[in-house]
């Protein structure tokens, strides 16, 4: 078995820093439900935090999220929701 080589994501399109490969959690809103996908391979900018995924990863995410049966079989978490209010001056 050879060593796994990481994908070269190139420069960040926001700030120009070289992106590094990381495993991220990515959130999606599907029919007013929040879904979080863990361990998504992505390029992450160490300077500004911008994230990008390769086209094939995006296609795999679309297939995964389109599988309603799989979504029903997953774990769930509670997420606090806070209403934004402008601070008093």
PDB file of N, CA, C and O in Angstrom, chain B, residues numbered from 101:
ATOM      1  N   UNK B 101       0.827  -1.177   0.000  1.00  0.00           N
ATOM      2  CA  UNK B 101       0.000   0.000   0.000  1.00  0.00           C
ATOM      3  C   UNK B 101       0.874   1.243   0.000  1.00  0.00           C
ATOM      4  O   UNK B 101       1.784   1.374   0.818  1.00  0.00           O
ATOM      5  N   UNK B 102       0.590   2.155  -0.922  1.00  0.00           N
ATOM      6  CA  UNK B 102       1.342   3.397  -0.996  1.00  0.00           C
ATOM      7  C   UNK B 102       0.771   4.440  -0.063  1.00  0.00           C
ATOM      8  O   UNK B 102      -0.355   4.326   0.420  1.00  0.00           O
ATOM      9  N   UNK B 103       1.569   5.450   0.175  1.00  0.00           N
ATOM     10  CA  UNK B 103       1.135   6.543   1.025  1.00  0.00           C
ATOM     11  C   UNK B 103       0.063   7.352   0.294  1.00  0.00           C
ATOM     12  O   UNK B 103       0.199   7.654  -0.892  1.00  0.00           O
ATOM     13  N   UNK B 104      -0.989   7.694   1.008  1.00  0.00           N
ATOM     14  CA  UNK B 104      -2.056   8.505   0.434  1.00  0.00           C
ATOM     15  C   UNK B 104      -1.532   9.923   0.211  1.00  0.00           C
ATOM     16  O   UNK B 104      -0.991  10.549   1.122  1.00  0.00           O
ATOM     17  N   UNK B 105      -1.701  10.413  -1.009  1.00  0.00           N
ATOM     18  CA  UNK B 105      -1.293  11.776  -1.276  1.00  0.00           C
ATOM     19  C   UNK B 105      -2.516  12.681  -1.218  1.00  0.00           C
ATOM     20  O   UNK B 105      -3.594  12.320  -1.692  1.00  0.00           O
ATOM     21  N   UNK B 106      -2.338  13.845  -0.641  1.00  0.00           N
ATOM     22  CA  UNK B 106      -3.465  14.768  -0.546  1.00  0.00           C
ATOM     23  C   UNK B 106      -3.585  15.566  -1.836  1.00  0.00           C
ATOM     24  O   UNK B 106      -2.617  15.731  -2.578  1.00  0.00           O
ATOM     25  N   UNK B 107      -4.770  16.047  -2.081  1.00  0.00           N
ATOM     26  CA  UNK B 107      -5.085  16.819  -3.275  1.00  0.00           C
ATOM     27  C   UNK B 107      -4.542  18.237  -3.108  1.00  0.00           C
ATOM     28  O   UNK B 107      -4.585  18.787  -2.007  1.00  0.00           O
ATOM     29  N   UNK B 108      -4.037  18.828  -4.175  1.00  0.00           N
ATOM     30  CA  UNK B 108      -3.554  20.201  -4.136  1.00  0.00           C
ATOM     31  C   UNK B 108      -4.714  21.126  -4.505  1.00  0.00           C
ATOM     32  O   UNK B 108      -5.107  21.190  -5.670  1.00  0.00           O
ATOM     33  N   UNK B 109      -5.253  21.831  -3.538  1.00  0.00           N
ATOM     34  CA  UNK B 109      -6.384  22.724  -3.751  1.00  0.00           C
ATOM     35  C   UNK B 109      -5.958  24.076  -4.311  1.00  0.00           C
ATOM     36  O   UNK B 109      -6.803  24.875  -4.716  1.00  0.00           O
ATOM     37  N   UNK B 110      -4.656  24.335  -4.336  1.00  0.00           N
ATOM     38  CA  UNK B 110      -4.158  25.590  -4.883  1.00  0.00           C
ATOM     39  C   UNK B 110      -4.343  26.753  -3.931  1.00  0.00           C
ATOM     40  O   UNK B 110      -4.427  26.585  -2.714  1.00  0.00           O
ATOM     41  N   UNK B 111      -4.403  27.945  -4.520  1.00  0.00           N
ATOM     42  CA  UNK B 111      -4.517  29.171  -3.734  1.00  0.00           C
ATOM     43  C   UNK B 111      -5.980  29.484  -3.437  1.00  0.00           C
ATOM     44  O   UNK B 111      -6.870  29.197  -4.238  1.00  0.00           O
ATOM     45  N   UNK B 112      -6.204  30.071  -2.283  1.00  0.00           N
ATOM     46  CA  UNK B 112      -7.535  30.512  -1.881  1.00  0.00           C
ATOM     47  C   UNK B 112      -7.999  31.614  -2.824  1.00  0.00           C
ATOM     48  O   UNK B 112      -7.256  32.561  -3.084  1.00  0.00           O
ATOM     49  N   UNK B 113      -9.217  31.501  -3.337  1.00  0.00           N
ATOM     50  CA  UNK B 113      -9.719  32.526  -4.250  1.00  0.00           C
ATOM     51  C   UNK B 113     -10.129  33.809  -3.522  1.00  0.00           C
ATOM     52  O   UNK B 113     -10.421  34.816  -4.166  1.00  0.00           O
ATOM     53  N   UNK B 114     -10.154  33.780  -2.185  1.00  0.00           N
ATOM     54  CA  UNK B 114     -10.505  34.975  -1.421  1.00  0.00           C
ATOM     55  C   UNK B 114      -9.264  35.786  -1.062  1.00  0.00           C
ATOM     56  O   UNK B 114      -9.223  36.997  -1.284  1.00  0.00           O
ATOM     57  N   UNK B 115      -8.242  35.109  -0.500  1.00  0.00           N
ATOM     58  CA  UNK B 115      -7.082  35.865  -0.002  1.00  0.00           C
ATOM     59  C   UNK B 115      -5.747  35.459  -0.635  1.00  0.00           C
ATOM     60  O   UNK B 115      -4.744  36.145  -0.442  1.00  0.00           O
ATOM     61  N   UNK B 116      -5.721  34.357  -1.384  1.00  0.00           N
ATOM     62  CA  UNK B 116      -4.491  33.958  -2.065  1.00  0.00           C
ATOM     63  C   UNK B 116      -3.589  33.005  -1.299  1.00  0.00           C
ATOM     64  O   UNK B 116      -2.618  32.503  -1.866  1.00  0.00           O
ATOM     65  N   UNK B 117      -3.875  32.739  -0.032  1.00  0.00           N
ATOM     66  CA  UNK B 117      -3.073  31.790   0.759  1.00  0.00           C
ATOM     67  C   UNK B 117      -3.244  30.384   0.191  1.00  0.00           C
ATOM     68  O   UNK B 117      -4.299  30.068  -0.358  1.00  0.00           O
ATOM     69  N   UNK B 118      -2.225  29.536   0.315  1.00  0.00           N
ATOM     70  CA  UNK B 118      -2.324  28.165  -0.190  1.00  0.00           C
ATOM     71  C   UNK B 118      -3.250  27.354   0.724  1.00  0.00           C
ATOM     72  O   UNK B 118      -3.077  27.341   1.943  1.00  0.00           O
ATOM     73  N   UNK B 119      -4.225  26.685   0.126  1.00  0.00           N
ATOM     74  CA  UNK B 119      -5.202  25.904   0.884  1.00  0.00           C
ATOM     75  C   UNK B 119      -4.591  24.571   1.311  1.00  0.00           C
ATOM     76  O   UNK B 119      -3.735  24.019   0.620  1.00  0.00           O
ATOM     77  N   UNK B 120      -5.040  24.066   2.455  1.00  0.00           N
ATOM     78  CA  UNK B 120      -4.567  22.777   2.966  1.00  0.00           C
ATOM     79  C   UNK B 120      -5.751  21.827   3.091  1.00  0.00           C
ATOM     80  O   UNK B 120      -6.879  22.255   3.335  1.00  0.00           O
ATOM     81  N   UNK B 121      -5.484  20.537   2.924  1.00  0.00           N
ATOM     82  CA  UNK B 121      -6.564  19.553   3.004  1.00  0.00           C
ATOM     83  C   UNK B 121      -6.882  19.240   4.459  1.00  0.00           C
ATOM     84  O   UNK B 121      -5.987  19.000   5.270  1.00  0.00           O
ATOM     85  N   UNK B 122      -8.169  19.246   4.771  1.00  0.00           N
ATOM     86  CA  UNK B 122      -8.667  18.930   6.110  1.00  0.00           C
ATOM     87  C   UNK B 122      -9.955  18.123   5.978  1.00  0.00           C
ATOM     88  O   UNK B 122     -10.579  18.103   4.917  1.00  0.00           O
ATOM     89  N   UNK B 123     -10.342  17.464   7.057  1.00  0.00           N
ATOM     90  CA  UNK B 123     -11.647  16.804   7.164  1.00  0.00           C
ATOM     91  C   UNK B 123     -12.534  17.782   7.924  1.00  0.00           C
ATOM     92  O   UNK B 123     -12.214  18.163   9.050  1.00  0.00           O
ATOM     93  N   UNK B 124     -13.638  18.186   7.323  1.00  0.00           N
ATOM     94  CA  UNK B 124     -14.497  19.192   7.944  1.00  0.00           C
ATOM     95  C   UNK B 124     -15.893  18.644   8.185  1.00  0.00           C
ATOM     96  O   UNK B 124     -16.265  17.592   7.666  1.00  0.00           O
ATOM     97  N   UNK B 125     -16.652  19.372   8.977  1.00  0.00           N
ATOM     98  CA  UNK B 125     -18.088  19.146   9.114  1.00  0.00           C
ATOM     99  C   UNK B 125     -18.748  20.196   8.234  1.00  0.00           C
ATOM    100  O   UNK B 125     -18.424  21.380   8.333  1.00  0.00           O
ATOM    101  N   UNK B 126     -19.663  19.777   7.383  1.00  0.00           N
ATOM    102  CA  UNK B 126     -20.352  20.704   6.491  1.00  0.00           C
ATOM    103  C   UNK B 126     -21.844  20.644   6.759  1.00  0.00           C
ATOM    104  O   UNK B 126     -22.421  19.558   6.832  1.00  0.00           O
ATOM    105  N   UNK B 127     -22.475  21.805   6.905  1.00  0.00           N
ATOM    106  CA  UNK B 127     -23.908  21.831   7.190  1.00  0.00           C
ATOM    107  C   UNK B 127     -24.694  22.177   5.927  1.00  0.00           C
ATOM    108  O   UNK B 127     -24.230  22.924   5.066  1.00  0.00           O
ATOM    109  N   UNK B 128     -25.891  21.616   5.845  1.00  0.00           N
ATOM    110  CA  UNK B 128     -26.806  21.825   4.731  1.00  0.00           C
ATOM    111  C   UNK B 128     -28.212  21.984   5.293  1.00  0.00           C
ATOM    112  O   UNK B 128     -28.576  21.322   6.265  1.00  0.00           O
ATOM    113  N   UNK B 129     -28.993  22.853   4.685  1.00  0.00           N
ATOM    114  CA  UNK B 129     -30.414  22.981   5.028  1.00  0.00           C
ATOM    115  C   UNK B 129     -31.206  22.276   3.956  1.00  0.00           C
ATOM    116  O   UNK B 129     -31.124  22.642   2.783  1.00  0.00           O
ATOM    117  N   UNK B 130     -31.983  21.254   4.342  1.00  0.00           N
ATOM    118  CA  UNK B 130     -32.800  20.483   3.410  1.00  0.00           C
ATOM    119  C   UNK B 130     -34.234  20.505   3.930  1.00  0.00           C
ATOM    120  O   UNK B 130     -34.533  19.954   4.989  1.00  0.00           O
ATOM    121  N   UNK B 131     -35.107  21.144   3.175  1.00  0.00           N
ATOM    122  CA  UNK B 131     -36.520  21.257   3.561  1.00  0.00           C
ATOM    123  C   UNK B 131     -36.665  21.700   5.016  1.00  0.00           C
ATOM    124  O   UNK B 131     -37.363  21.059   5.802  1.00  0.00           O
ATOM    125  N   UNK B 132     -36.009  22.784   5.361  1.00  0.00           N
ATOM    126  CA  UNK B 132     -36.046  23.391   6.686  1.00  0.00           C
ATOM    127  C   UNK B 132     -35.457  22.518   7.792  1.00  0.00           C
ATOM    128  O   UNK B 132     -35.719  22.755   8.971  1.00  0.00           O
ATOM    129  N   UNK B 133     -34.664  21.510   7.423  1.00  0.00           N
ATOM    130  CA  UNK B 133     -33.970  20.672   8.401  1.00  0.00           C
ATOM    131  C   UNK B 133     -32.469  20.832   8.215  1.00  0.00           C
ATOM    132  O   UNK B 133     -31.962  20.795   7.094  1.00  0.00           O
ATOM    133  N   UNK B 134     -31.775  21.008   9.316  1.00  0.00           N
ATOM    134  CA  UNK B 134     -30.330  21.118   9.289  1.00  0.00           C
ATOM    135  C   UNK B 134     -29.720  19.724   9.276  1.00  0.00           C
ATOM    136  O   UNK B 134     -30.046  18.891  10.121  1.00  0.00           O
ATOM    137  N   UNK B 135     -28.831  19.471   8.313  1.00  0.00           N
ATOM    138  CA  UNK B 135     -28.109  18.201   8.217  1.00  0.00           C
ATOM    139  C   UNK B 135     -26.625  18.517   8.249  1.00  0.00           C
ATOM    140  O   UNK B 135     -26.164  19.401   7.526  1.00  0.00           O
ATOM    141  N   UNK B 136     -25.869  17.803   9.081  1.00  0.00           N
ATOM    142  CA  UNK B 136     -24.425  17.992   9.183  1.00  0.00           C
ATOM    143  C   UNK B 136     -23.740  16.727   8.685  1.00  0.00           C
ATOM    144  O   UNK B 136     -24.040  15.626   9.148  1.00  0.00           O
ATOM    145  N   UNK B 137     -22.822  16.890   7.744  1.00  0.00           N
ATOM    146  CA  UNK B 137     -22.048  15.765   7.221  1.00  0.00           C
ATOM    147  C   UNK B 137     -20.632  15.889   7.778  1.00  0.00           C
ATOM    148  O   UNK B 137     -19.978  16.919   7.618  1.00  0.00           O
ATOM    149  N   UNK B 138     -20.171  14.831   8.431  1.00  0.00           N
ATOM    150  CA  UNK B 138     -18.836  14.820   9.034  1.00  0.00           C
ATOM    151  C   UNK B 138     -17.813  14.217   8.076  1.00  0.00           C
ATOM    152  O   UNK B 138     -18.163  13.503   7.136  1.00  0.00           O
ATOM    153  N   UNK B 139     -16.550  14.520   8.332  1.00  0.00           N
ATOM    154  CA  UNK B 139     -15.411  13.930   7.629  1.00  0.00           C
ATOM    155  C   UNK B 139     -15.401  14.209   6.134  1.00  0.00           C
ATOM    156  O   UNK B 139     -15.009  13.351   5.343  1.00  0.00           O
ATOM    157  N   UNK B 140     -15.828  15.403   5.743  1.00  0.00           N
ATOM    158  CA  UNK B 140     -15.825  15.789   4.337  1.00  0.00           C
ATOM    159  C   UNK B 140     -14.421  16.286   3.978  1.00  0.00           C
ATOM    160  O   UNK B 140     -13.938  17.233   4.599  1.00  0.00           O
ATOM    161  N   UNK B 141     -13.752  15.671   2.990  1.00  0.00           N
ATOM    162  CA  UNK B 141     -12.435  16.170   2.579  1.00  0.00           C
ATOM    163  C   UNK B 141     -12.598  17.500   1.851  1.00  0.00           C
ATOM    164  O   UNK B 141     -13.365  17.610   0.894  1.00  0.00           O
ATOM    165  N   UNK B 142     -11.864  18.505   2.319  1.00  0.00           N
ATOM    166  CA  UNK B 142     -11.997  19.846   1.747  1.00  0.00           C
ATOM    167  C   UNK B 142     -10.667  20.577   1.813  1.00  0.00           C
ATOM    168  O   UNK B 142      -9.797  20.251   2.621  1.00  0.00           O
ATOM    169  N   UNK B 143     -10.529  21.567   0.949  1.00  0.00           N
ATOM    170  CA  UNK B 143      -9.420  22.497   1.045  1.00  0.00           C
ATOM    171  C   UNK B 143      -9.854  23.627   1.954  1.00  0.00           C
ATOM    172  O   UNK B 143     -10.925  24.204   1.768  1.00  0.00           O
ATOM    173  N   UNK B 144      -9.015  23.951   2.949  1.00  0.00           N
ATOM    174  CA  UNK B 144      -9.343  24.999   3.913  1.00  0.00           C
ATOM    175  C   UNK B 144      -8.203  26.009   3.924  1.00  0.00           C
ATOM    176  O   UNK B 144      -7.030  25.646   4.009  1.00  0.00           O
ATOM    177  N   UNK B 145      -8.567  27.270   3.837  1.00  0.00           N
ATOM    178  CA  UNK B 145      -7.552  28.323   3.875  1.00  0.00           C
ATOM    179  C   UNK B 145      -7.140  28.581   5.320  1.00  0.00           C
ATOM    180  O   UNK B 145      -7.992  28.895   6.151  1.00  0.00           O
ATOM    181  N   UNK B 146      -5.842  28.454   5.640  1.00  0.00           N
ATOM    182  CA  UNK B 146      -5.407  28.695   7.014  1.00  0.00           C
ATOM    183  C   UNK B 146      -5.461  30.168   7.410  1.00  0.00           C
ATOM    184  O   UNK B 146      -5.412  30.484   8.599  1.00  0.00           O
ATOM    185  N   UNK B 147      -5.561  31.070   6.441  1.00  0.00           N
ATOM    186  CA  UNK B 147      -5.610  32.507   6.746  1.00  0.00           C
ATOM    187  C   UNK B 147      -7.044  32.990   6.974  1.00  0.00           C
ATOM    188  O   UNK B 147      -7.340  33.583   8.012  1.00  0.00           O
ATOM    189  N   UNK B 148      -7.935  32.740   6.010  1.00  0.00           N
ATOM    190  CA  UNK B 148      -9.283  33.329   6.112  1.00  0.00           C
ATOM    191  C   UNK B 148     -10.383  32.307   6.392  1.00  0.00           C
ATOM    192  O   UNK B 148     -11.516  32.695   6.675  1.00  0.00           O
ATOM    193  N   UNK B 149     -10.074  31.000   6.318  1.00  0.00           N
ATOM    194  CA  UNK B 149     -11.055  29.978   6.649  1.00  0.00           C
ATOM    195  C   UNK B 149     -11.954  29.545   5.502  1.00  0.00           C
ATOM    196  O   UNK B 149     -12.822  28.694   5.694  1.00  0.00           O
ATOM    197  N   UNK B 150     -11.766  30.111   4.312  1.00  0.00           N
ATOM    198  CA  UNK B 150     -12.563  29.701   3.152  1.00  0.00           C
ATOM    199  C   UNK B 150     -12.420  28.196   2.932  1.00  0.00           C
ATOM    200  O   UNK B 150     -11.347  27.632   3.146  1.00  0.00           O
ATOM    201  N   UNK B 151     -13.514  27.545   2.502  1.00  0.00           N
ATOM    202  CA  UNK B 151     -13.504  26.094   2.293  1.00  0.00           C
ATOM    203  C   UNK B 151     -13.986  25.786   0.883  1.00  0.00           C
ATOM    204  O   UNK B 151     -14.911  26.424   0.382  1.00  0.00           O
ATOM    205  N   UNK B 152     -13.355  24.804   0.248  1.00  0.00           N
ATOM    206  CA  UNK B 152     -13.792  24.322  -1.067  1.00  0.00           C
ATOM    207  C   UNK B 152     -13.704  22.801  -1.075  1.00  0.00           C
ATOM    208  O   UNK B 152     -12.879  22.210  -0.378  1.00  0.00           O
ATOM    209  N   UNK B 153     -14.573  22.173  -1.880  1.00  0.00           N
ATOM    210  CA  UNK B 153     -14.503  20.726  -2.078  1.00  0.00           C
ATOM    211  C   UNK B 153     -14.303  20.450  -3.567  1.00  0.00           C
ATOM    212  O   UNK B 153     -14.695  21.250  -4.417  1.00  0.00           O
ATOM    213  N   UNK B 154     -13.697  19.325  -3.863  1.00  0.00           N
ATOM    214  CA  UNK B 154     -13.534  18.896  -5.255  1.00  0.00           C
ATOM    215  C   UNK B 154     -14.897  18.532  -5.832  1.00  0.00           C
ATOM    216  O   UNK B 154     -15.829  18.221  -5.091  1.00  0.00           O
ATOM    217  N   UNK B 155     -15.008  18.573  -7.155  1.00  0.00           N
ATOM    218  CA  UNK B 155     -16.273  18.288  -7.833  1.00  0.00           C
ATOM    219  C   UNK B 155     -16.803  16.907  -7.468  1.00  0.00           C
ATOM    220  O   UNK B 155     -18.000  16.753  -7.224  1.00  0.00           O
ATOM    221  N   UNK B 156     -15.932  15.900  -7.427  1.00  0.00           N
ATOM    222  CA  UNK B 156     -16.419  14.550  -7.128  1.00  0.00           C
ATOM    223  C   UNK B 156     -16.922  14.433  -5.690  1.00  0.00           C
ATOM    224  O   UNK B 156     -17.830  13.647  -5.418  1.00  0.00           O
ATOM    225  N   UNK B 157     -16.347  15.202  -4.770  1.00  0.00           N
ATOM    226  CA  UNK B 157     -16.836  15.215  -3.392  1.00  0.00           C
ATOM    227  C   UNK B 157     -18.213  15.869  -3.357  1.00  0.00           C
ATOM    228  O   UNK B 157     -19.102  15.396  -2.649  1.00  0.00           O
ATOM    229  N   UNK B 158     -18.398  16.945  -4.111  1.00  0.00           N
ATOM    230  CA  UNK B 158     -19.703  17.590  -4.201  1.00  0.00           C
ATOM    231  C   UNK B 158     -20.762  16.648  -4.742  1.00  0.00           C
ATOM    232  O   UNK B 158     -21.895  16.646  -4.261  1.00  0.00           O
ATOM    233  N   UNK B 159     -20.404  15.842  -5.745  1.00  0.00           N
ATOM    234  CA  UNK B 159     -21.341  14.866  -6.305  1.00  0.00           C
ATOM    235  C   UNK B 159     -21.685  13.790  -5.286  1.00  0.00           C
ATOM    236  O   UNK B 159     -22.836  13.364  -5.196  1.00  0.00           O
ATOM    237  N   UNK B 160     -20.690  13.347  -4.515  1.00  0.00           N
ATOM    238  CA  UNK B 160     -20.938  12.346  -3.474  1.00  0.00           C
ATOM    239  C   UNK B 160     -21.834  12.918  -2.381  1.00  0.00           C
ATOM    240  O   UNK B 160     -22.703  12.218  -1.860  1.00  0.00           O
ATOM    241  N   UNK B 161     -21.625  14.188  -2.030  1.00  0.00           N
ATOM    242  CA  UNK B 161     -22.485  14.835  -1.032  1.00  0.00           C
ATOM    243  C   UNK B 161     -23.924  14.916  -1.530  1.00  0.00           C
ATOM    244  O   UNK B 161     -24.859  14.636  -0.779  1.00  0.00           O
ATOM    245  N   UNK B 162     -24.104  15.296  -2.793  1.00  0.00           N
ATOM    246  CA  UNK B 162     -25.458  15.392  -3.358  1.00  0.00           C
ATOM    247  C   UNK B 162     -26.151  14.039  -3.317  1.00  0.00           C
ATOM    248  O   UNK B 162     -27.333  13.958  -2.980  1.00  0.00           O
ATOM    249  N   UNK B 163     -25.426  12.972  -3.659  1.00  0.00           N
ATOM    250  CA  UNK B 163     -26.013  11.627  -3.626  1.00  0.00           C
ATOM    251  C   UNK B 163     -26.359  11.221  -2.195  1.00  0.00           C
ATOM    252  O   UNK B 163     -27.424  10.657  -1.944  1.00  0.00           O
ATOM    253  N   UNK B 164     -25.467  11.505  -1.273  1.00  0.00           N
ATOM    254  CA  UNK B 164     -25.689  11.172   0.137  1.00  0.00           C
ATOM    255  C   UNK B 164     -26.905  11.917   0.684  1.00  0.00           C
ATOM    256  O   UNK B 164     -27.747  11.324   1.359  1.00  0.00           O
ATOM    257  N   UNK B 165     -26.997  13.194   0.400  1.00  0.00           N
ATOM    258  CA  UNK B 165     -28.101  14.006   0.917  1.00  0.00           C
ATOM    259  C   UNK B 165     -29.411  13.720   0.197  1.00  0.00           C
ATOM    260  O   UNK B 165     -30.483  13.993   0.738  1.00  0.00           O
ATOM    261  N   UNK B 166     -29.344  13.179  -1.003  1.00  0.00           N
ATOM    262  CA  UNK B 166     -30.544  12.828  -1.747  1.00  0.00           C
ATOM    263  C   UNK B 166     -31.136  11.498  -1.332  1.00  0.00           C
ATOM    264  O   UNK B 166     -32.225  11.139  -1.778  1.00  0.00           O
ATOM    265  N   UNK B 167     -30.432  10.761  -0.484  1.00  0.00           N
ATOM    266  CA  UNK B 167     -30.878   9.447  -0.021  1.00  0.00           C
ATOM    267  C   UNK B 167     -31.701   9.627   1.255  1.00  0.00           C
ATOM    268  O   UNK B 167     -31.155   9.621   2.359  1.00  0.00           O
ATOM    269  N   UNK B 168     -33.015   9.786   1.098  1.00  0.00           N
ATOM    270  CA  UNK B 168     -33.898  10.052   2.244  1.00  0.00           C
ATOM    271  C   UNK B 168     -33.833   8.937   3.281  1.00  0.00           C
ATOM    272  O   UNK B 168     -33.904   9.209   4.480  1.00  0.00           O
ATOM    273  N   UNK B 169     -33.700   7.694   2.843  1.00  0.00           N
ATOM    274  CA  UNK B 169     -33.624   6.564   3.776  1.00  0.00           C
ATOM    275  C   UNK B 169     -32.394   6.690   4.664  1.00  0.00           C
ATOM    276  O   UNK B 169     -32.471   6.447   5.868  1.00  0.00           O
ATOM    277  N   UNK B 170     -31.278   7.063   4.091  1.00  0.00           N
ATOM    278  CA  UNK B 170     -30.038   7.225   4.850  1.00  0.00           C
ATOM    279  C   UNK B 170     -30.182   8.340   5.882  1.00  0.00           C
ATOM    280  O   UNK B 170     -29.679   8.227   7.000  1.00  0.00           O
ATOM    281  N   UNK B 171     -30.869   9.418   5.504  1.00  0.00           N
ATOM    282  CA  UNK B 171     -31.059  10.523   6.437  1.00  0.00           C
ATOM    283  C   UNK B 171     -31.889  10.102   7.643  1.00  0.00           C
ATOM    284  O   UNK B 171     -31.646  10.574   8.754  1.00  0.00           O
ATOM    285  N   UNK B 172     -32.857   9.230   7.441  1.00  0.00           N
ATOM    286  CA  UNK B 172     -33.692   8.773   8.554  1.00  0.00           C
ATOM    287  C   UNK B 172     -32.919   7.863   9.508  1.00  0.00           C
ATOM    288  O   UNK B 172     -33.286   7.750  10.677  1.00  0.00           O
ATOM    289  N   UNK B 173     -31.866   7.218   9.035  1.00  0.00           N
ATOM    290  CA  UNK B 173     -31.118   6.254   9.847  1.00  0.00           C
ATOM    291  C   UNK B 173     -29.963   6.884  10.619  1.00  0.00           C
ATOM    292  O   UNK B 173     -29.213   6.166  11.280  1.00  0.00           O
ATOM    293  N   UNK B 174     -29.798   8.193  10.556  1.00  0.00           N
ATOM    294  CA  UNK B 174     -28.643   8.834  11.164  1.00  0.00           C
ATOM    295  C   UNK B 174     -28.939   9.314  12.577  1.00  0.00           C
ATOM    296  O   UNK B 174     -30.091   9.366  13.006  1.00  0.00           O
ATOM    297  N   UNK B 175     -27.871   9.663  13.290  1.00  0.00           N
ATOM    298  CA  UNK B 175     -28.033  10.213  14.630  1.00  0.00           C
ATOM    299  C   UNK B 175     -28.519  11.649  14.529  1.00  0.00           C
ATOM    300  O   UNK B 175     -28.370  12.283  13.485  1.00  0.00           O
ATOM    301  N   UNK B 176     -29.089  12.156  15.584  1.00  0.00           N
ATOM    302  CA  UNK B 176     -29.522  13.548  15.614  1.00  0.00           C
ATOM    303  C   UNK B 176     -28.912  14.244  16.821  1.00  0.00           C
ATOM    304  O   UNK B 176     -28.560  13.607  17.814  1.00  0.00           O
ATOM    305  N   UNK B 177     -28.794  15.554  16.714  1.00  0.00           N
ATOM    306  CA  UNK B 177     -28.289  16.367  17.819  1.00  0.00           C
ATOM    307  C   UNK B 177     -29.226  17.551  18.009  1.00  0.00           C
ATOM    308  O   UNK B 177     -29.946  17.934  17.087  1.00  0.00           O
ATOM    309  N   UNK B 178     -29.217  18.126  19.198  1.00  0.00           N
ATOM    310  CA  UNK B 178     -29.978  19.341  19.462  1.00  0.00           C
ATOM    311  C   UNK B 178     -29.077  20.539  19.207  1.00  0.00           C
ATOM    312  O   UNK B 178     -27.899  20.533  19.565  1.00  0.00           O
ATOM    313  N   UNK B 179     -29.640  21.558  18.590  1.00  0.00           N
ATOM    314  CA  UNK B 179     -28.873  22.753  18.269  1.00  0.00           C
ATOM    315  C   UNK B 179     -29.599  23.968  18.837  1.00  0.00           C
ATOM    316  O   UNK B 179     -30.772  24.182  18.529  1.00  0.00           O
ATOM    317  N   UNK B 180     -28.922  24.769  19.663  1.00  0.00           N
ATOM    318  CA  UNK B 180     -29.577  25.967  20.186  1.00  0.00           C
ATOM    319  C   UNK B 180     -29.802  26.984  19.058  1.00  0.00           C
ATOM    320  O   UNK B 180     -28.977  27.128  18.156  1.00  0.00           O
ATOM    321  N   UNK B 181     -30.929  27.675  19.132  1.00  0.00           N
ATOM    322  CA  UNK B 181     -31.248  28.716  18.165  1.00  0.00           C
ATOM    323  C   UNK B 181     -31.429  30.011  18.949  1.00  0.00           C
ATOM    324  O   UNK B 181     -32.235  30.083  19.876  1.00  0.00           O
ATOM    325  N   UNK B 182     -30.672  31.025  18.564  1.00  0.00           N
ATOM    326  CA  UNK B 182     -30.716  32.315  19.253  1.00  0.00           C
ATOM    327  C   UNK B 182     -31.141  33.375  18.248  1.00  0.00           C
ATOM    328  O   UNK B 182     -30.596  33.440  17.146  1.00  0.00           O
ATOM    329  N   UNK B 183     -32.096  34.195  18.615  1.00  0.00           N
ATOM    330  CA  UNK B 183     -32.559  35.279  17.744  1.00  0.00           C
ATOM    331  C   UNK B 183     -31.580  36.441  17.830  1.00  0.00           C
ATOM    332  O   UNK B 183     -31.202  36.857  18.925  1.00  0.00           O
ATOM    333  N   UNK B 184     -31.172  36.965  16.686  1.00  0.00           N
ATOM    334  CA  UNK B 184     -30.282  38.117  16.645  1.00  0.00           C
ATOM    335  C   UNK B 184     -31.048  39.368  17.071  1.00  0.00           C
ATOM    336  O   UNK B 184     -32.143  39.642  16.578  1.00  0.00           O
ATOM    337  N   UNK B 185     -30.460  40.108  17.981  1.00  0.00           N
ATOM    338  CA  UNK B 185     -31.042  41.376  18.411  1.00  0.00           C
ATOM    339  C   UNK B 185     -29.936  42.420  18.421  1.00  0.00           C
ATOM    340  O   UNK B 185     -28.841  42.188  18.933  1.00  0.00           O
ATOM    341  N   UNK B 186     -30.243  43.560  17.851  1.00  0.00           N
ATOM    342  CA  UNK B 186     -29.271  44.650  17.823  1.00  0.00           C
ATOM    343  C   UNK B 186     -29.034  45.150  19.253  1.00  0.00           C
ATOM    344  O   UNK B 186     -29.979  45.377  20.009  1.00  0.00           O
ATOM    345  N   UNK B 187     -27.772  45.315  19.603  1.00  0.00           N
ATOM    346  CA  UNK B 187     -27.431  45.784  20.941  1.00  0.00           C
ATOM    347  C   UNK B 187     -27.852  47.233  21.116  1.00  0.00           C
ATOM    348  O   UNK B 187     -27.803  48.026  20.175  1.00  0.00           O
ATOM    349  N   UNK B 188     -28.265  47.564  22.323  1.00  0.00           N
ATOM    350  CA  UNK B 188     -28.648  48.960  22.624  1.00  0.00           C
ATOM    351  C   UNK B 188     -27.419  49.840  22.563  1.00  0.00           C
ATOM    352  O   UNK B 188     -26.346  49.457  23.030  1.00  0.00           O
ATOM    353  N   UNK B 189     -27.577  51.022  21.985  1.00  0.00           N
ATOM    354  CA  UNK B 189     -26.445  51.956  21.844  1.00  0.00           C
ATOM    355  C   UNK B 189     -26.183  52.711  23.110  1.00  0.00           C
ATOM    356  O   UNK B 189     -25.269  53.534  23.161  1.00  0.00           O
TER     357      UNK B 189
END
